[in-house]
Amino acid sequence: MFQHARMDDPRAKDLLAEVLNDGKIVRQKFVPASDPAIDRLSEWEKLRDELMYHNRYFPEATIDLDRLEALLSPLTPDADEVPTQWYRARIQTSDTPFRGREMGAPPKRVASHGRANPAGIPYLYLGSSPVTAIAEIRPHTGERACVADFTTRPKLKLIDLRNPRKMVSPFLLADAIDIGKMRSDLPFLERLGDELTRPVVPQSAAIDYTPSQYLCEFIKNCEYQGVIYRSSVSDGINLALFDPALARCGTVTQYRVTRVRVDIANGV
């Protein structure tokens, strides 16, 4: 029978010195680091509440925007990792299908609020598949939908908020301090990704979309061209392009919605 060897303090120090290739570091004294992510999450919640219910344009609550801008950089996917083929859907309102020029972003005067855009500032919302694009427009069984395929320009500068833990690698950071900061920032980044995926009912969308609109406006101000995020109604992903001209419409295909799935859960 095997017995587990007990790792006492001297052996632990020897192992740490060997791993770090530094015999002196084990003789230094360390104190537990504070967790800035806790403060960052708290600051975001305060700002989120104020944007939704108190001060939309001149909020008193603040977050560290310089740090947020720095956190965006690791969330930029390589160009070859982003598909160039996307889809946009519209419920067909007559017997005549929509034409290609009618499948783009709405005109400014009629552009309503969305997950990423404030009212009057049209973005182009695209899904990774026809099913995802149709699911995003909340169809009813029996309705017909027109789906246009769009081709995006190559090498777009995007932010991917689907899975920050997968995007951020500690091996790409300069030192242990950076690694510690990034590790503590991951819950904050995941919280921001949830803002774009959070299910929202149409009746409260004008209010509930405010935090994600603020986030996307900041990302746009940092000279990114769009945001990739998880779909809240399908297994696919979505892309919000800040400039609709960055994608070109192709062919339009008609679909009929044969079934809409409903899942329920207890509670509020």
N, C-alpha and C positions, 0 to 999 in steps of 0.2 A: 504494500500500500504506500502510495506517495503522500508525503506531507508537504504542505505549503511552507516555504521559507519565510520567516518573519523579516520584513524590511524595517530595520531599526534606523535611527537618525543618521549614524555614521554611513551606513550603506546607501541611504537615500541621498546624502550629500555627495558621496562618491559617484553615484549614478548621474546626478544632476550635473556635476562638474564634467563628467565624460560626455554627456549629451551636448552641453553648451560649449565644450572645449575651453573651459575657463575655470581653473581651480580656485581663483580668488572670489568668484561671485558667490560661492556657498558660505563665505564668511561675512557677507554683508547682511545688514538688517533691512527687512522689508515690512511695509505696512499695507494692509488691504486697500486697494484703490476704490474710490467712490464710483458709483454707477451713474454717469451723466445721462444715460438713456432714460432713467426714471424721471429726471427733471425735464428732459426733452419731451417725453410723452405727456407729462403734466402740462408743460407749456403749450403743446399742440392742442390738448383737450380744452384748455382755457381759450385759446385763439379760435378753435372750432366753434365753441359755444357762442363766443362774441360775434363771429361772422354770421352765424345763423340767426341769432335772436336779439342782438344789441346794436353793434356798429359794423356795418358791412364795408364801408370804404375807408374809414379812419379808426381802426380798432386800437384800443389801448394795450391789449395783450400782444406779446411779441414772441417770436422764436428766433433762434440764431440762424439767420438766412445765409451768412457766410459759411457756416458749418454745413447747412443743408446743400448749398451749391457744391461744396467739396464732396459730399456724400453721393451726389449724382454721377460723378465721373465713373466710378466702378460699375454703374448700372447701364453703361452704354454698350450694347451688344456689337459684336463684329458684323460688318456688312454682310458677310456670307452666311450668317446665322439667321438673318431676317428674310422671310419670304417676300417676293416681289408681287405675287399674285394674291389679291384680296377680293372681297365681295361686299356689295351693298344691296340691301333689299328695301322695297316699298310695297305696301299693300295696294293691290290694284283696285282702283275705285270706279272703273267703267269696263266695258267690254273690250276696249282698246288698250293693249299693253303700253307701258311707258316707253318712250324712246330714250336713247342713250343720253341725250343732253338733259333729260329730266331726272336722271338718276344720281346726279352729283349733289353737292351740299346745297341747301336751300339758300335763296337770296337773303341778303342782310335784313331786310325789313320784315321778313316772316320767320327768321331763324329763332326758334325757341331755345330755352335753356336745355343743356344736356349735361352729361357727366363731366365733360371737360370744358365746355364753352358756356359763357354767359349769353343771355338772350341778345340777339342782334350781332353776334360775332360768330359766324358760321365756321365750324370745323367739319372735316370729312371723316365720318365714322365708318370703319370697314371691319368685316369679320373674316376669320381665317377659312371659312367654308360657307357654301350656300345655306347649310342648316344653321350655323351660328348666326349668319346675317339675318335670316328669317326669324329665328328665336328672339333676337334683340328687338324686333318691332312688335312683339307680343301679339301674334295673330290669333284668330279664332278658327276652330275647325270648319273646314269648307271654304275659307277665304282663299283667294288667289294672290300670289305675291310675284312681283317681278324682281329678278336678281341680276345685277350687272357685275361683270368681272372687271376689276381695276388692276392696272399695273403701276406700281410705284416707281419713282426714280431710283436708280441705284445709289448706294452709299448714303442713305439718309442718316442724319444724326438724331438718334432716338434714345429715349429712356425706357428701360424695361422694368416694370414694377411687378411682374408676376411672382418672382421668387428671389428676393434679395439675398437670401442665404446661399442660394446656388450661384448667384452672379459674383458675389464678393469672395475673393480668395485671400486669406491671410499671408500666403506666400508671395503676393505681389506688393506687400507693404514694406516700408523701409525698416522699421524697427519695432521692438516690443510695445512701445508706447502707442504707435499707430495701430498695432494689432489689438491692443486693449480697447482703444477708443472705438474702432470699427466693430469689435465684438459687442460692445455695449450699445452701439448705434443700430444694430440689426433689428431689434424689436421696434424701434422707431420707424425704420424704413418699411418694415412689414405692415405697420399701422397705416402708413401713407398708401401702400399698395391696396390695403383693404378699403380705403376711401373710394377707389375707383371700381371696386367689385361689389360693394355693399348693395344688397337689393333695396330698391326704392319704389314706393308706390306712386303712381302718377299724381295723386292728389297733393302730395307733399314734396314733389320733386323740386319745385322752385326754391324751397328752403334746404332740403337735404342735399342737393347738389352743390351748395355753396362752398363747402370745404374742398371738394375735389376740383372745383373750378379755380379756387385760389391757388391750389397746388399746381395745376396745369398752367395757369398764367405765370407763375414763378418759373416753371420749367421752360416755358416759351421765352421768358425774359432772359434766361441763361443761354439763349441761342440754340436750343434744341428744336427739332422740327416736328416732333410728335411723341406720343406715349403708347407703349404696348401694355395691355393689362388683361387680366383674366375675365372671361365672360361670367356674369352672375346667373345666366339662364341656360347655359349649355356647357359642354366640355371644351369648347374652342377658346380662342383668344381674340382680342379686338385691338385695333389700331386707331387712334385719334390723331389725324393729321391737322396741324394748325393752319397750314396753307393747302386748300383743296387742289390747287394747281400742281401739287407734287405727285398726283396720280392721274392716270389717263384711263378713261372709260372704254371698255371693249364691247362685247356683245351682251344683249339682254335676253334672259331666259325666263319663261313663265313656269311657276310651280303652283300646285294646289296643296293646301295644308290638309292632310288626312287625319291627323290626330294631334291634340295638344295634351301633354302630360301634366298632371297636377300632383305635387307632393305636399303633405301637411305635417304639422308637428304641434304638440301641445304647448301651451304657454303663449306669452305675449311676444 
